[in-house]
């Protein structure tokens, strides 16, 4: 697996899908305007264009998912067996954003771990308040407290 090539493909696909979002937004406005002006034929024309752009957009999303699985080195499961919980969607989103912004999927994974690590720190009851030696030599100050600053 060549990570650089996969990331380049993700960048290109993300750029294309971003352009499709703009196109879909524009077509939505045109459909609304055609309907407001009672121009059914024009509304139908724009609706067909919208449907075509929607298919292109979804193909881009599917391709990005394929590439994300490739980055992870795993085979994508069949659609009827694929389950993407919110955490996985966040991971995918963070990876794609990091790649598009010039980073890498690995930096996105590290960034994605930071909130989980923080929440796990909070889950450990008062671990930071426990007075255990953790410095260079665990020296005690005159009040019997441990100097954790080293």
C-alpha positions as CSV (number, residue, x, y, z in Angstrom):
1,X,0.0,0.0,0.0
2,X,1.4,3.4,-1.0
3,X,0.0,5.8,1.5
4,X,1.1,8.9,-0.5
5,X,-0.8,7.7,-3.6
6,X,-3.9,6.9,-1.6
7,X,-3.8,10.3,0.0
8,X,-3.4,12.0,-3.4
9,X,-6.4,10.2,-4.7
10,X,-8.4,11.2,-1.6
11,X,-7.4,14.8,-2.1
12,X,-8.5,14.7,-5.7
13,X,-11.8,13.0,-5.0
14,X,-12.5,15.4,-2.0
15,X,-11.9,18.4,-4.3
16,X,-14.3,16.9,-6.9
17,X,-17.0,16.2,-4.3
18,X,-16.6,19.7,-2.8
19,X,-17.3,21.1,-6.3
20,X,-20.4,18.9,-6.5
21,X,-21.7,20.3,-3.2
22,X,-21.5,23.8,-4.8
23,X,-23.2,22.5,-7.9
24,X,-26.0,20.8,-5.9
25,X,-26.5,24.0,-3.9
26,X,-26.8,26.0,-7.1
27,X,-29.2,23.6,-8.7
28,X,-31.4,23.7,-5.6
29,X,-31.7,27.4,-5.9
30,X,-32.5,27.1,-9.6
31,X,-35.1,24.5,-9.0
32,X,-36.7,26.7,-6.3
33,X,-36.7,29.7,-8.7
34,X,-38.2,27.7,-11.6
35,X,-40.9,26.4,-9.3
36,X,-41.6,29.9,-7.9
37,X,-42.0,31.1,-11.5
38,X,-44.3,28.2,-12.4
39,X,-41.8,26.9,-15.0
40,X,-42.3,23.1,-14.6
41,X,-40.2,22.2,-17.6
42,X,-37.2,24.2,-16.4
43,X,-37.7,22.8,-12.8
44,X,-37.7,19.2,-14.3
45,X,-34.5,19.9,-16.3
46,X,-32.7,21.2,-13.1
47,X,-34.1,18.2,-11.1
48,X,-32.6,15.8,-13.6
49,X,-29.2,17.6,-13.3
50,X,-29.5,17.5,-9.6
51,X,-30.1,13.8,-9.7
52,X,-27.1,13.2,-11.9
53,X,-24.9,15.4,-9.7
54,X,-26.2,13.5,-6.6
55,X,-25.1,10.2,-8.1
56,X,-21.7,11.6,-8.8
57,X,-21.4,13.0,-5.3
58,X,-22.4,9.6,-3.7
59,X,-19.9,7.8,-6.0
60,X,-17.2,10.2,-4.7
61,X,-18.2,9.5,-1.1
62,X,-18.1,5.7,-1.8
63,X,-14.7,6.1,-3.4
64,X,-13.3,8.1,-0.4
65,X,-14.6,5.3,1.9
66,X,-12.8,2.7,-0.3
67,X,-9.6,4.7,0.0
68,X,-10.0,5.1,3.7
69,X,-10.2,1.4,4.1
70,X,-7.1,1.0,1.9
71,X,-5.2,3.5,4.2
72,X,-6.1,1.4,7.2
73,X,-5.0,-1.7,5.3
74,X,-8.3,-3.5,5.7
75,X,-10.8,-4.8,3.1
76,X,-14.1,-2.9,3.0
77,X,-17.0,-5.2,4.0
78,X,-20.0,-5.7,1.8
79,X,-22.6,-2.8,2.1
80,X,-25.1,-5.0,3.9
81,X,-22.4,-5.8,6.5
82,X,-20.7,-2.4,6.8
83,X,-21.5,-0.6,10.0
84,X,-20.0,2.8,10.5
85,X,-20.7,4.1,14.1
86,X,-20.4,7.8,14.8
87,X,-16.8,7.3,16.0
88,X,-15.8,5.8,12.7
89,X,-17.4,8.6,10.8
90,X,-15.6,11.1,12.9
91,X,-12.3,9.2,12.2
92,X,-13.0,9.2,8.5
93,X,-13.9,12.9,8.5
94,X,-10.8,13.8,10.5
95,X,-8.6,11.7,8.2
96,X,-10.0,13.3,5.0
97,X,-9.8,16.8,6.4
98,X,-6.2,16.3,7.5
99,X,-5.3,14.9,4.1
100,X,-7.0,17.7,2.2
101,X,-5.2,20.2,4.4
102,X,-1.9,18.8,3.5
103,X,-1.4,16.5,6.5
104,X,-1.6,12.8,6.5
105,X,-4.1,10.2,7.8
106,X,-1.6,9.3,10.5
107,X,-1.7,12.8,11.9
108,X,-5.4,12.7,11.8
109,X,-5.5,9.5,13.8
110,X,-3.2,11.1,16.4
111,X,-5.5,14.1,16.6
112,X,-8.6,11.9,16.8
113,X,-7.0,10.1,19.8
114,X,-6.5,13.3,21.8
115,X,-10.1,13.8,22.9
116,X,-10.4,10.1,23.8
117,X,-7.2,10.3,25.8
118,X,-8.5,13.4,27.6
119,X,-11.9,11.8,28.4
120,X,-10.1,8.7,29.7
121,X,-7.9,10.9,31.9
122,X,-11.0,12.5,33.4
123,X,-12.5,9.0,33.9
124,X,-9.7,7.9,36.2
125,X,-10.8,9.2,39.6
126,X,-8.5,11.9,40.9
127,X,-5.4,10.2,39.5
128,X,-3.6,13.5,39.2
129,X,-4.3,14.3,42.8
130,X,-2.7,11.1,44.2
131,X,0.6,11.9,45.8
132,X,2.9,9.3,44.3
133,X,6.6,9.8,43.5
134,X,6.9,10.4,39.7
135,X,9.8,12.7,39.4
136,X,13.5,12.0,39.1
137,X,13.9,10.6,42.6
138,X,10.6,11.2,44.4
139,X,12.1,13.7,46.9
140,X,9.8,14.7,49.7
141,X,9.5,18.3,50.8
142,X,9.5,19.3,54.5
143,X,5.7,19.0,54.7
144,X,5.8,15.3,53.7
145,X,4.5,15.9,50.2
146,X,6.1,14.4,47.2
147,X,7.8,16.8,44.8
148,X,6.4,15.7,41.4
149,X,8.1,18.4,39.5
150,X,11.4,16.6,39.6
